[in-house]
Amino acid sequence: MNEMKAKIPPIGSEPDAARYVQVELSPALKEAAAWADIQAARGAVHVTEGYFVCRRLRYSSQYRDLPDYSSAITSLCVSPEGQVFGATSGETAQVFAYDPRPPFDAVMPVAALEGEAAVRRSLVWEKGRTVICGTRAGALYRITAPGFGSDNVQEWGRTPGEVERLGVPVAGEGVAALAIDRLRGRVYGLSDKTGVFFILDTASGKVEVRGPVDKYWMFSENLMISPGGEVLTTGAGGRIVRYDPVTEELASAGEARLASYPGRGCYSRIDSWTYDAVSGLFYVGDKADGLLETVDPRTLEVRLLGKPTGNRRIRALAAGLDGRIFGMAGAEGELAQMFVYEPGTGELKNLGIPLATIEEKRYGFEFEAAATGPQGQIYFGESEVQSRLFVYFPAHKAASNAEGRQEHRQT
């Protein structure tokens, strides 16, 4: 120890020139074009594949945006006609609608849920202009938006949406997630403390409480539903839990688990998910380490695809109409990184930082919700103090990738 202290120079002394040697640099770096050439090789830091449009959360320039601290978009869904519905979290939860079709292309505030602060992954489209949402205070609501006016310029009063409170499915607990089976007329839900699974009958409004999905309360705050009606989530250690709508059995699916790094399985959770109709697979973003994987809803086979970015979380996922998977990675307080998974080649590509230049120039920092429109555009909900709805138009891919995708579909 004394020898080590002797080698450390006193504070304020000059460094030993023999120990701190300047690395010799190439003489070519002195040329005028040197650094410009190096910077060009670095490439763009923002997304240049496809492009973004962002929409302010207001009907038109004649109206105010949704209030600051109440505009973080934490739930999104899209109707078959293309209307987008969103719910926010903050001081007061808000529900809004966006119609991208001419002559509208406007965001309409639908309802402010007084006394409610958060709607997270708990908004589902029921029919027409009606959605059902669950709040972290525990209540379920059915909300119907008014129609969009044909004139978005005039400063006319707008009719608020109709709000019906459906009750609290699990006393003393909030709603962590919702999923809807429109064919059977059911909304499935998960409570946020003990992970109680419940079923809402949309016709009668009655709620059936089935019990916790995991006895240790170590569950994912997401419910994944396939077109066939199978509902999946996970319990302790990333073990898959399945609800079968035919047998109405809710049970752990044996040893089927999410993928994880060695020793990290106890932290494995579903952070985000999307269903890809092309492959018939769930794509899952991991909350522990930012891994991307697939889950087959029929066989429960799990396949790890990789880690698309250096970020720890994948907070939003959406499937393109051609089978590509787009996502936003990044934990709270981090700058978002957008990525794409190309199923035709198996490539995971970090696309960079989201940047919109229409309707305004805006970098996207945090996102917590995503949904795909019927024409292939992808909606990402920004979750900031003052948020925007980002609309992403994916770049068209070459035929070689489409052929690879077709081969994938036939396997």
LOZAVEX-226908 format. One record per atom (N, C-alpha, C): residue in one letter; x, y, z. Coordinates in steps of 0.1 Angstrom, whole numbers, plus 5000, padded with zeros to 4 digits. Layout:
N
aXYZ ...
This chain:
411
m500849885000 m500050005000 m500950135000 n501950125008 n502850245009 n503550264995 e503850154988 e504550164975 e503550234965 m502250194966 m501250254957 m501150404960 k501150444973 k501050584976 k502250664971 a503350604971 a504550664966 a504550694951 k503850614944 k503750634929 k502750734925 i501850774934 i500850874931 i501351014933 p501451094923 p502051234925 p501051314933 p501551414941 p500751504949 p499851584940 i498651624946 i497751704939 i498451844935 g498251884923 g498752014918 g500151994911 s500751884912 s502051864905 s501851834890 e502851854882 e502751824868 e502751674866 p502051624856 p502051484853 p503351434847 d503651314850 d504951254846 d504851234830 a505651304823 a505651294808 a505951154803 a506651084811 a506950944806 a505750854807 r504850884816 r503650804817 r502450844809 y502350974806 y501251034799 y501851084785 v501850994776 v502451014762 v501251044753 q501351154745 q500351184735 q500451084724 v499351034720 v499350934709 v499651014696 e500450954688 e500851014675 e499751014666 l499351124660 l498251134650 l498751134636 s497951084627 s498251084613 s498351224608 p499451254600 p499551384593 p498351424584 a497651314579 a496551344570 a495351414578 l495351404591 l494251474598 l494351624597 k495551674593 k495751814592 k495151874579 e494751784570 e494251824557 e492851884559 a492451984551 a491252054553 a489951974553 a489951864544 a488751784543 a488751664552 a489751654561 a489851534569 a488651504578 w488351604586 w487251584596 w485951584589 a485751654579 a484451644571 a484251504566 d485351434561 d485351304556 d484951204567 i485551224579 i485251134591 i483851154595 q483351274596 q481951304600 q480951244591 a481251244578 a480351184568 a480251034569 a481350974573 a481350824575 a480550784588 r480350884597 r479650854609 r478150824606 g477650894596 g476250874592 g475250964601 a474050964597 a473051044604 a472650984617 v472351064627 v471951014640 v470450994641 h469751064633 h468251054633 h467750964623 v466450924624 v465850834615 v465750884600 t466350814591 t466350864577 t465650764568 e465250644573 e464550544566 e463050564569 g462250604559 g460850654561 g460950794567 y459750844571 y459750974576 y458550994586 f458751094595 f457751124606 f457051254603 v455751244607 v454951364608 v454451374623 c454451484629 c453851494642 c452651584643 r451751544651 r450451624652 r450351674667 r450051794668 r449751854681 r448451804686 l448251794699 l447051744704 l445951854706 r445551894694 r444452004694 r443751984681 y442552044681 y441652024669 y442152114657 s442552234660 s443152314650 s443952424657 s444552524649 s445252624655 s444452724663 q443052714662 q442152794669 q441952744683 y442452624686 y442152564699 y443452534707 r443252524720 r444452494728 r444752344727 d446052314730 d446552174731 d445952114744 l446051984745 l445751914758 l446751974768 p446351994780 p447152064790 p448551994793 d449552074795 d450852024799 d450651944812 y451551844813 y451451754825 y450251664825 s449451664814 s448351574813 s448251524799 s449351524791 s449251494777 s450151374773 a450851314783 a451751194780 a450851084775 i451051044762 i450250934756 i450750804760 t449850734767 t450250604773 t449450484768 s448450514760 s447650404754 s447150454740 l447150364730 l446750394717 l445950274711 c444950294703 c444350194695 c443750254682 v443550174672 v443050224659 v441850144655 s440850204649 s439650144644 s439950094630 p439149994625 p439349954611 p439250064601 e438450164604 e438250274595 e439450374595 g440350354605 g441550434605 g441550544616 q440450564623 q440450664634 q441350614645 v442150704651 v443050674661 v442550724674 f442550644685 f442150684698 f443350674707 g443450774716 g444550774726 g444050814739 a444850774749 a444550814763 a445950854769 t445850944778 t447051004784 t447150984799 s448351014805 s448551004819 s449151134824 g448951164836 g449451294842 g448651344853 e448451474853 e447551524864 e446151484862 t445651484849 t444251444846 t444351364833 a443851244834 a443851154822 a442851214812 q443351214799 q442551264788 q442351154777 v441251154770 v441051074759 v440851154747 f441451124736 f441351204723 f441251104711 a440851164700 a440651094688 a441451174677 y441951094667 y442651154656 y442151094643 d441651174634 d441151114621 d442151174610 p442951084604 p443951124594 p443351154581 r442051124578 r441451134565 r441151274562 p441251314549 p440751444545 p439251454546 p438651564549 p439251694552 p439651724566 f439851614574 f440051644588 f441451654592 d442251544593 d443651544597 d443751624610 a442951594620 a442951674632 a442851584644 v443351634656 v443151564668 v442051634676 m441151554681 m439951604688 m439951554703 p440051644712 p439951604726 p438451554728 v438351434734 v437051374736 v436551384750 a437451354760 a436951354774 a438151374783 a437951454794 a438851464805 a438251384816 l438951284821 l438451204832 l438851254845 e438051344851 e438351414863 e438551314874 g439551334882 g439851244893 g440651124889 e440951114877 e441750994872 e443051054866 a444150984869 a445451034866 a446150954855 a445750834852 a446650744843 a445750634837 v446050624824 v445450514816 v446650454808 r447150344813 r448350284807 r448050144801 r448250134788 r448050004780 r446649954783 s445750044785 s444350004789 s443350074781 l443450074768 l442450144759 l442250044747 v440950014745 v440649924734 v439449974726 w439549954713 w438450004704 w437349894705 e436049944708 e434949854709 e434149844696 k433649964691 k432849974679 k432650114675 g432450144662 g432150284658 g433150384663 r432750474671 r433550574677 r433650554692 t433450434696 t433450394711 t434650314715 v435250354726 v436350284732 v436050254746 i436750154752 i436750124766 i438150144772 c438250204783 c439550224790 c439450194804 g440650164810 g440750134824 g441750224830 t441550274842 t442450374848 t443250314860 r444350374863 r445150324874 r444450344888 a443350424888 a442550434900 a441650324902 g441450244891 g440650124891 g439350114884 a438950224878 a437650224871 a437750194856 l436650134851 l436450114837 l435450214831 y435750274819 y434850364813 y434650324798 r433450354794 r433050344780 r432850484775 i433650524764 i433650664759 i433350664745 t432450744741 t432050764727 t432350904722 a433150904711 a433651034706 a432551094697 p432451224696 p431551284686 p432151274673 g431351304662 g431951304649 g432851424646 f433751414637 f434551524633 f433751614624 g433951744627 g433251844618 g433951854605 s433251904595 s433751924581 s434652044580 d434552134590 d435252264589 d436152274601 n437452264599 n438352264611 n438952404613 v438552504606 v439152634607 v438352724617 q437052714616 q436252804624 q436352764639 e436352874647 e436452854662 e435052824668 w434552714665 w433152674670 w433352584682 g432352584691 g432352494702 g432152354697 r432852264704 r432852124700 r432052044711 t431251944707 t430451864716 t431451764723 p431351754736 p432251664743 p431751514741 g432651424743 g432351284742 g431351234753 e430751124751 e429851064761 e430650974769 v430550984782 v431350904792 v430450824801 e430650694801 e429850604810 e430850524819 r430650544832 r431450474841 r430950334843 l431750234841 l431250094842 l431550024855 g432250094864 g432550044877 g433950004879 v434249954891 v435649914895 v435649764895 p436349694887 p436349544886 p437049474898 v438149534903 v438849474914 v439049584925 a438349574936 a438349674946 a439749704952 g440049834953 g441349864958 g442549854949 e442249824936 e443349804927 e443049884914 g444049924907 g443949984894 g443949884883 v443749934871 v443749854859 v445149864852 a445849754851 a447149754845 a447149734830 a446149664825 a446149634811 a444749584807 l444349604794 l443149564788 l443449494775 a442549404771 a442549344757 a441149314754 i440749324741 i439349294737 i439249184727 d438249104729 d437749004720 d436449044715 r436349114704 r435049164699 r434149054694 l434748944689 l433848834685 l433048774696 r433648764708 r432948704719 r432348814728 g432548944725 g432049044733 g432549054747 r433949034748 r434549044761 r435749134761 v435949204772 v437149274775 v437849204786 y439149164784 y439949104795 y440849214801 g440949194814 g441749294822 g442649234832 l443549314837 l444549274847 l444649384857 s444549354870 s444649454881 s446149484883 d446449604888 d447849644889 d448649614901 k448049554911 k448749524924 k449049374925 t447949294924 t448049154926 t447849074913 g447649144902 g447549074889 g446348994888 v445249044893 v443948964892 v443448974877 f443048864871 f442548854858 f441048864859 f440448954851 f438948974851 f438448984837 i437148954835 i436448954822 i435249044823 l435149144814 l433949234813 l433149184801 d431849164803 d430949134792 d430449264787 t430749294774 t430449424769 t428949454767 a428249344766 a426749364764 a426049394777 s426349314787 s425649334800 s426349424810 g427649444808 g428449524817 g428849454829 k428549324830 k428949244842 k430449204841 v431049204853 v432449164854 v432649034862 e433448944856 e433748814863 e435248824867 v435448804880 v436848804885 v437348664886 r438448634879 r438948494879 r440048464888 g440848564893 g441948534902 g443248584897 p444348584905 p445648634901 p446248544890 v447048604881 v447748524871 v449048464877 d449548524888 d450748474895 d450648494910 k450848384917 k450648384932 k451748474938 y452848504932 y453848584937 y453648734934 w452648764926 w452348894921 w453548954912 m454348864906 m455448914898 m454948894883 f454048974879 f453448964866 f453749074856 s453549054844 s453749164834 s452449244833 e452649374832 e451449464831 e451049474816 n450849364810 n450449354796 n449549234794 l448549244785 l447749124781 l447849124765 m448349014760 m448448994746 m447248904741 i446548944731 i445448864726 i445648834711 s445448714707 s445548674693 s444148674686 p444148674673 p442848674666 p441948554670 g442448444675 g441648334679 g441148354693 g441548454700 g441048484713 g441848444725 e443048374722 e443948334733 e444548454739 v444648454752 v445148574760 v446448524767 l447548594765 l448748554772 l449348674780 t449948634791 t450748734799 t451848644805 t452648704815 t453648624821 t453648644836 g454148544843 g454248554858 g455648554862 a455948504874 a457348504879 a458248434870 g459448494868 g460548424860 g460148424845 g459248514841 g458848514827 g458048404822 r457548324831 r456748204827 r455448244821 i455048194810 i453848234802 i452648174809 v451648264810 v450348234816 v449248254804 r448448154802 r447448154791 r446048144796 y445148224789 y443748204791 y443148144778 d442448034779 d441847974767 d440348004767 p439948084757 p438548124757 p437548014755 v437947894749 v437147784747 v436847704760 t437947664767 t437847594779 t437647684791 e437947824789 e437847924799 e438847894811 e439947824808 e440947794818 e442047894818 l442347944829 l443548034831 l444547964839 a445747934833 a446747854839 a448147884833 s449147854841 s450547864836 s450747754825 a451447804815 a451747714803 a452947634805 g453047554815 g454247464817 g455447544819 e456547504812 e457847564813 e458047664802 a457047704795 a457247814785 a457547944791 r458648004788 r459148134794 r459648224783 l459648354787 l460348454779 l461848424779 a462448474769 a463948464768 a464548564778 s465748544782 s466448634791 s467948604791 y468748704795 y470148684797 y470348584809 p471448514809 p471748424821 p471648494834 g470848444843 g470748504857 g469748624857 r469148654846 r468248774846 r466748724844 g466548604845 g465148554842 g464148604852 c464548624865 c463648674875 c463148814872 y463848884864 y463449024861 y462649034847 s462448924841 s461848924828 s460348954828 r459949054820 r458649104819 r458349144805 i457049144801 i456649204788 i456549354790 d457349424783 d457349564783 d456349624772 s456349554761 s455549594749 s455349474741 w454249484732 w454049364723 w453249414711 t453249334701 t452349354689 t452149224683 y451049204676 y450649084669 y450949114654 d451649024648 d451949034633 d451048934626 a450048984618 a449148904611 a449848824600 v450948874595 v451648804584 v452248664589 s452848674600 s453548544605 s452648474615 g451648544621 g450848484631 g451548474645 l452548564647 l453348554659 l453148684667 f453348674680 f453448784689 f454948824689 y455248954688 y456549014690 y456549084703 v457549054712 v457549094725 v458849174728 g458649294734 g459849364739 g460049344754 d461249314758 d461549274772 d461849404780 k461349394793 k461449514802 k462849514809 a463349394811 a464649384819 a465849424811 d465949384799 d467249414792 d467049464777 g465849484773 g465549534760 g465749434749 l465449304751 l465449204741 l464249204733 l464349154721 l463149134712 l463048984709 e461848934710 e461548794709 e460248774703 t459948654698 t458648614693 t458048504702 v456748504703 v455948394709 v454848344700 d454848214697 d453848164689 d452648134698 p451448194695 p450248174704 p449748034703 r450047964693 r449547824692 r450447724700 t451747734698 t452647634704 t453347684716 l453247824718 l454047894729 l455547884727 e455947854715 e457447854713 e457947994713 v459048014720 v459648144722 v460948144714 r461248244707 r462448264699 r463048394701 l464248404706 l464948524708 l465548574695 l465248704692 l465748764679 l466948844682 g467148904694 g468348984696 g468049104704 k469049194706 k468849324713 k469049434703 p468049504699 p468149594687 p468949724690 t468949764703 t469649884707 t470449864720 g471149964724 g471849954737 g470949984749 n469750034746 n468850074757 n468249954764 r467849974777 r467449874786 r466049824783 r465149914778 r463749884777 r463349894762 i462249824758 i461549844746 i460049884749 r459750004748 r458550054754 r457350064744 a457650044731 a456550054721 a456949964709 l455949884704 l456149804693 l454949804684 a455149794671 a454049794661 a454449714649 a453549644643 a453849554631 a453349634619 g454249634609 g453949694596 g453049594588 l452449644578 l451549554570 l452349454562 d453649474560 d454449374553 d455249284562 g454949284575 g455549194584 g456849254591 r457249374587 r458349434595 r457849484608 i458749484618 i458349524632 i459149644635 f458449744639 f459049874643 f458949894658 g459949954665 g459849974679 g460650094684 m460250134696 m460950244703 m461650184716 a462950204717 a463650154728 a464050274737 g464150254750 g464650354759 g463850364772 a464550374783 a463850384796 a463450524799 e462850554810 e462450684814 e463650774815 g463650894809 g464750984809 g465750964799 e465650854790 e466550834780 e466050884766 l466950914757 l466550954744 l466150824736 a464950824730 a464450704723 a465350674711 q465450544709 q466150494697 q465050404689 m464850434677 m463950354669 m464650244662 f463950134660 f464550014654 f463549944645 v464049854636 v463249774628 v463749634627 y462849534627 y463249404625 y462749364611 e463649314603 e463349274589 e463249114589 p462049064589 p461848924589 p462348844577 g462448914566 g462948844554 g464348814554 t465148894562 t466548874563 t467048844577 g466148864587 g466548844601 g467348954607 e467449064599 e468249174604 e467449264614 l468149304625 l467749394635 l468549524632 k467849634630 k468549754626 k468149874635 n469149944641 n468850064648 n468750174638 l467550234638 l467350344628 l467750484633 g467950504646 g468350624651 g467250694659 i467450824661 i466650914669 i465450964661 p464150944666 p463050994659 p463051154657 l462851194645 l462751334642 l461651364632 a460751444636 a459651494627 a459951634622 t459551664610 t459751794605 t458451864600 i457351784600 i455951824597 i455051774608 e454251854614 e453751984614 e454752084620 e455652034628 e456752114633 e457952024635 k459152094636 k460352014638 k460451974652 r460551844655 r460551794668 r461251664670 y462151654679 y462851534682 y461951454692 g461751324690 g461051244700 g461951184710 f461651204723 f462551164734 f461951034740 e460751034744 e460150914751 e458850884745 f458650754743 f457350694737 f456950574745 e455650564747 e455050454755 e453950384749 a453550414737 a452450344730 a452650354715 a452050244708 a452150244694 a450950164688 a450650194676 a449550124669 a449650144654 t449150054646 t449350054632 t448050084625 g448050184616 g446850224608 g446550124596 p445350134591 p445050044580 p445750064567 q446350174565 q447150204553 q448650184556 g449050134567 g450450104570 g451150204578 q450550324580 q451250424588 q451250374603 i452250414610 i452450364624 i452450484633 y451550474643 y451450584653 y452150554666 f453050654670 f453750644682 f453250754691 g452950724704 g452550824713 g453650874722 e453950994721 e455051054729 e454551074743 s455451044753 s455051054767 s455951154774 e455651284772 e456351394777 e455451484785 v456051594791 v455251694797 v454251754787 q454751784775 q453951834764 q454251744752 s453251664749 s453451554740 s452751574726 r453251494717 r452751494703 r452351354699 l451551344689 l451251214683 l452151204670 f453151114670 f454051094659 f453450994649 v453451024636 v452950934626 v454150904617 y454450774616 y455650724609 y455150654596 f455750694585 f455450634572 f456650554568 p456650414569 p457750334566 p458250344552 a459550334550 a460050324536 a459650204529 h459450214516 h459050094508 h460350004507 k460149874508 k461249784507 k461349724494 a462649684490 a462849624477 a462249484477 a462049434464 a461349304462 a462049194468 s463449194470 s464149084476 s463749054490 n463449164497 n462949144511 n461549084511 a460749134502 a459349084501 a459348934498 e460248894489 e460348754485 e460748674497 g461748724505 g462148654517 g461048634527 r460148744527 r459048744536 r458048634532 q457848624519 q456948524513 q457348384517 e458648354516 e459248234520 e458948204535 h459048304543 h458848294557 h457348254560 r456448314552 r455048284554 r454648144551 q455448084542 q455047944537 q455647834546 t456547874555 t457147774564 t456247734575 
